[in-house]
Amino acid sequence: FVSVVDPGVGTDRLSVVAQTSDGQYVVTPDNGTLTHLAESIGIVAVREIDENVNRLPNSGESYTFHGRDVYVYTAARLASGVISFEEVGRELSVQDIILLAHHKAEVVNDSISGNIDILDSRFGNLWTNISREMLFENGIHYSDALEITISNNYSLVYQNEIRLGESFAKSRVGDPILFINSLDKLGVAINQGSFASAHHILSGDNWRVNVKRVNN
């Protein structure tokens, strides 16, 4: 896999290939992009890309297109067997890779607290880091009404009761709905609308979400 989320291109950030515990390779800048992989799958080895060998020929004076000149080039050589993982470059300590600080989902009293990890910008849906398993283990089921609170840097942005639905077809157009997304995590949406745009909500560690079951 090639990950080019690289606002620091041309700086001294490292370019690496990480090997996951299930045998996959991820070619990426070492700037925090490996955070969730390290926690959810596990990273067993990391090597710095040796750009003297693994770089598109005649691109050495280019400092702004590493996705093309370094990452894709190295990934193609690795995937095709032209080079081995060991030939990517020098080995780095897995403990030294950069991980981003983020708020992990947790149970607090009678509620579940997490954050908005991803903004599904195509549809305006909010994807949280609260798993379906965590919801069900704490007595929350489909059709339950949940009080959801969203804050930004601890300033209240949204608070309302929304039901956890099995499908969008069971809600009306324009209604808010809680759903389980393709990552098996809790999502927040408006049926045929953009929840993010309607309430001016973004994603990131400063965007916190809290849910609890409404007794009615």
SULQUI-V745977 format. One record per residue. N is the residue number from 1. RES is the residue in three letters. OMEGA is omega in radians with two decimals (999 if undefined). BURIAL is I if it has 24 or more other C-alpha atoms within 12 Angstrom, else O. D_LAST is the distance of its C-alpha to the last C-alpha in Angstrom with 1 decimal. Layout:
n = [N:N]
res = [RES:RES]
omega = [OMEGA:OMEGA]
burial = [BURIAL:BURIAL]
d_last = [D_LAST:D_LAST]
This chain:
n = [1:2:3:4:5:6:7:8:9:10:11:12:13:14:15:16:17:18:19:20:21:22:23:24:25:26:27:28:29:30:31:32:33:34:35:36:37:38:39:40:41:42:43:44:45:46:47:48:49:50:51:52:53:54:55:56:57:58:59:60:61:62:63:64:65:66:67:68:69:70:71:72:73:74:75:76:77:78:79:80:81:82:83:84:85:86:87:88:89:90:91:92:93:94:95:96:97:98:99:100:101:102:103:104:105:106:107:108:109:110:111:112:113:114:115:116:117:118:119:120:121:122:123:124:125:126:127:128:129:130:131:132:133:134:135:136:137:138:139:140:141:142:143:144:145:146:147:148:149:150:151:152:153:154:155:156:157:158:159:160:161:162:163:164:165:166:167:168:169:170:171:172:173:174:175:176:177:178:179:180:181:182:183:184:185:186:187:188:189:190:191:192:193:194:195:196:197:198:199:200:201:202:203:204:205:206:207:208:209:210:211:212:213:214:215:216]
res = [PHE:VAL:SER:VAL:VAL:ASP:PRO:GLY:VAL:GLY:THR:ASP:ARG:LEU:SER:VAL:VAL:ALA:GLN:THR:SER:ASP:GLY:GLN:TYR:VAL:VAL:THR:PRO:ASP:ASN:GLY:THR:LEU:THR:HIS:LEU:ALA:GLU:SER:ILE:GLY:ILE:VAL:ALA:VAL:ARG:GLU:ILE:ASP:GLU:ASN:VAL:ASN:ARG:LEU:PRO:ASN:SER:GLY:GLU:SER:TYR:THR:PHE:HIS:GLY:ARG:ASP:VAL:TYR:VAL:TYR:THR:ALA:ALA:ARG:LEU:ALA:SER:GLY:VAL:ILE:SER:PHE:GLU:GLU:VAL:GLY:ARG:GLU:LEU:SER:VAL:GLN:ASP:ILE:ILE:LEU:LEU:ALA:HIS:HIS:LYS:ALA:GLU:VAL:VAL:ASN:ASP:SER:ILE:SER:GLY:ASN:ILE:ASP:ILE:LEU:ASP:SER:ARG:PHE:GLY:ASN:LEU:TRP:THR:ASN:ILE:SER:ARG:GLU:MET:LEU:PHE:GLU:ASN:GLY:ILE:HIS:TYR:SER:ASP:ALA:LEU:GLU:ILE:THR:ILE:SER:ASN:ASN:TYR:SER:LEU:VAL:TYR:GLN:ASN:GLU:ILE:ARG:LEU:GLY:GLU:SER:PHE:ALA:LYS:SER:ARG:VAL:GLY:ASP:PRO:ILE:LEU:PHE:ILE:ASN:SER:LEU:ASP:LYS:LEU:GLY:VAL:ALA:ILE:ASN:GLN:GLY:SER:PHE:ALA:SER:ALA:HIS:HIS:ILE:LEU:SER:GLY:ASP:ASN:TRP:ARG:VAL:ASN:VAL:LYS:ARG:VAL:ASN:ASN]
omega = [3.09:3.11:3.14:2.98:-2.79:3.10:-3.14:-3.13:-3.12:3.10:-3.08:3.07:-3.07:2.98:-2.98:2.90:3.13:3.06:-3.14:-3.10:3.10:2.98:3.10:3.09:3.12:3.12:-2.93:2.91:3.10:-3.08:-3.14:-3.10:-3.11:-3.02:-3.06:3.09:-3.14:-3.08:-3.02:-3.10:-3.12:3.09:-3.03:-3.13:3.12:3.08:3.08:3.14:3.07:-3.05:3.05:-3.11:-3.02:3.12:3.12:-3.11:3.09:3.11:-3.00:3.13:3.12:-3.08:-3.03:-3.11:-3.10:3.07:3.12:-2.95:-3.05:-2.97:3.14:-3.14:3.14:-3.13:3.13:3.12:3.14:-3.10:-3.10:3.13:3.09:3.04:3.02:3.09:-3.13:-3.12:3.06:-3.11:-3.04:3.14:3.09:3.08:3.10:-3.11:-3.07:3.14:-3.08:3.09:-3.14:3.03:3.10:-3.09:3.13:3.13:-3.12:3.09:3.12:-3.08:-3.09:-3.12:3.10:-3.09:3.10:3.07:3.13:-3.08:-2.97:2.97:3.10:-2.95:3.12:-3.06:-3.13:3.14:3.07:3.10:-3.12:3.06:3.10:-3.03:3.05:-3.14:3.13:3.10:-3.06:3.12:-3.13:2.96:3.11:-3.09:3.09:-3.12:3.09:3.02:-3.12:2.98:-3.12:3.13:3.13:-3.14:3.09:-3.05:3.08:3.02:-3.08:3.12:-3.08:3.03:-3.11:3.02:3.13:3.13:3.05:-3.05:3.07:-3.13:3.11:-3.12:-3.13:3.06:-3.13:3.08:-3.14:3.13:2.99:-3.14:2.95:-3.08:3.07:-3.05:-3.05:3.05:-3.12:3.12:-3.13:3.07:3.12:-3.03:2.91:-3.14:-3.14:3.08:-3.14:3.10:-3.10:-3.12:-3.10:-3.06:3.06:-3.08:3.10:3.13:3.13:-3.05:-3.14:3.11:-3.08:3.11:-3.12:3.13:3.03:-3.08:3.09:-3.14:3.10:999]
burial = [O:I:I:I:O:I:O:O:I:O:O:O:O:I:I:I:I:I:I:I:O:O:O:O:I:I:I:I:I:I:I:I:I:I:I:O:I:I:O:O:O:O:I:I:I:I:I:I:I:I:I:O:O:I:I:I:O:O:O:O:O:O:O:O:O:I:I:I:I:I:I:I:I:I:I:I:O:I:O:O:O:O:O:O:I:O:I:I:I:O:O:I:O:I:O:O:I:I:O:O:O:O:O:I:I:O:O:O:O:O:I:I:I:I:I:I:I:I:I:I:O:O:O:I:I:I:I:I:I:I:I:I:O:I:I:O:O:O:O:I:I:O:O:I:I:I:I:I:I:I:I:O:O:O:O:O:O:I:O:I:I:I:I:I:I:O:O:I:O:O:O:O:O:O:I:I:I:I:I:I:I:O:O:O:I:I:I:I:I:I:I:O:I:I:I:I:O:O:I:O:I:I:I:I:I:I:I:I:I:I:I:I:I:O:O:O]
d_last = [47.1:48.2:45.9:47.4:45.1:48.0:48.1:50.7:53.1:56.7:55.8:56.3:53.0:53.7:53.5:52.5:51.7:49.1:48.9:45.5:45.1:44.9:48.2:47.3:49.0:47.5:50.0:48.6:49.4:48.5:46.2:42.7:42.2:42.2:39.4:36.6:39.3:40.5:37.1:35.7:39.0:41.7:45.0:48.2:51.0:51.7:55.0:56.1:57.6:61.4:62.0:65.8:65.2:61.8:62.0:63.0:66.8:68.1:64.7:65.5:65.7:62.3:59.6:56.8:56.3:55.6:53.0:56.0:58.9:57.4:54.0:54.5:58.1:57.3:54.5:56.8:59.6:57.2:55.6:59.0:60.6:63.1:61.9:60.1:57.2:59.8:61.8:59.1:60.2:60.1:57.4:54.9:52.7:49.2:48.1:49.6:47.6:45.5:41.7:39.3:37.1:33.4:30.0:28.8:25.2:24.0:21.2:20.9:18.9:15.2:15.9:18.5:21.3:23.9:26.0:26.8:29.8:30.8:30.7:31.1:33.4:34.2:30.7:29.3:26.6:25.7:26.2:24.8:26.2:22.9:23.6:21.6:22.7:21.3:17.8:17.9:19.6:16.8:14.1:13.1:13.8:14.5:11.9:9.2:8.1:10.2:11.5:15.2:18.1:21.7:24.7:28.4:30.5:27.7:27.5:24.1:24.4:21.0:17.4:14.5:11.3:12.7:11.9:14.3:16.6:19.4:21.8:22.5:23.4:19.8:19.1:21.0:24.0:23.2:19.5:18.6:17.7:17.5:19.9:22.2:25.7:29.1:29.3:26.3:24.5:21.4:22.4:21.1:22.5:22.7:23.6:27.4:27.4:27.9:25.0:27.7:29.8:27.2:26.1:29.4:28.2:30.6:30.7:32.2:31.7:31.1:28.0:25.1:21.6:18.6:15.3:12.4:9.1:6.0:3.8:0.0]
